Amino acid sequence: QFEPGHLFDFLSRNTQPIMSTSHIGVTASCCQLLGTLIRDRLPDGGHGHFEQQDLEKLFLYSLAWSVGGMLSETDRPKFDEYLRGVSAEEGVMPPKKRRRRHHFRILHQQKPPVGEVGSA
């Protein structure tokens, strides 16, 4: 019997995607985004060392965009809570009120300029 894993089980029981996709398609999209983020962040084009927490942040970011992007506005908070529940460490997920700033920091490894990208 096919076991889709706890993520896809949660999604099928608690959310309604805005369009139909396969598990393989969503997984491939997540992996492609994660690979691109890793290559962009490492100076030698993807080879090198990541701290576990930094890698988890990139993975959760990739998962949030590849899977969460397929969910309706009303289902995204449910998915956010799910990701917070499975995150290995405190502080990996951004505080709920400061997501845009965290989004910028993940991608650019610095604080956003004053007055931009939710820096308030």
Protein Blocks (a to p, Z undefined) as FASTA:
>chain_A
ZZebjklmmmmmmpccfbdcdfklmmmmmmmmmmmmmmmmpmnoopacddfklmmmmmmm
mmmmmmmmmpcfklmmmmmmmmmmmpmbghkaccfklmmmmmmmmmnopacdehiahiZZ
